[in-house]
Amino acid sequence: MVPRFNLSDIRSKEGHQALGPTTQGARGVWPSVVMEVGYSEALDFLRLDAKWWLINSVGSTQFVIIVQLMTDPFTIHIEC
């Protein structure tokens, strides 16, 4: 289970899957790697989510894997 990260009541995020250290930091445990998955979701929105993790973790999140699934035609788009 990926914990929810809140920033000053502006926006919170919860990745679909994440890997990270088990030690506590001042702002909580930020994952090192996050996966954002979208089903027929615009790629631009997934990229915005990826930027949120990279910017707001202040370097703790080092990679965001984006997986976009489409049904017509069936395609899988993966970015890091």
N, C-alpha and C positions, 0 to 999 in steps of 0.2 A: 504494500500500500504506500502510495506517495503522499506525503503530508502537504497540506495547503500552505502556501507562502503568502503573507499579507504585507503590504508596504503602505504604511501611514493611511490606511483606510481608502487608498486611491484605487487599488486593484489587487486582486489576489489571483494566484495561479496554482494549478495542480496538474502536473504532467501526467501523461498516460502511463509512463513507466520511467523509473529513474534509478541511477546507481550513484553512490557517493560514500563519503567517509562516515564513520560511526561516532566521531567526536563532535561535541557541541561547540559552536562558535558563538560570537556575541549576538548574531541575528538568527541563530538556529542552524541546523545542518542543511546546507545547500547541496544538492546533488552535483556530482561532477559531470554526469551524462544524463540528459533528459530526452525522452522520445515523445514527440507530438504527432498524433495520428488524426487525420481528417478523412471522413467518408463523404465524398462529393462536396467537400469544403474547398473554398477558393485557396489556392496556393499562397496568395498574398497574405491571407489571415494566418496561415500556419507560419509564415515567415515572420510576421509581427509577433506571434507567440514566442518564436525562437529568439528574436531580439530581446524580448522582455526578460527571458531567463539570462541571457548573456550580459545584459546591461545591469540588471538589478541585483545579480549575485555578486557583483564587483569582482569578477574573476574566478569565483568558486565554481561556477558551471562553465566547463571548458568546451563541451560539445553538445549540440542539440541535433538530434536526428529527426528529420521531418519525413513522414510517410503519408502520401496522399493516395487514397483509393478511389477509383472511379468505376462505374458500372457499365456505361454505354459510350464507347466500347470499354471493356474491362481492361484497366491499366493500373499499374502501381508505379508511383513516382517517389523516389527516395533521394533526399539531400542531407548533407551534414554541414 
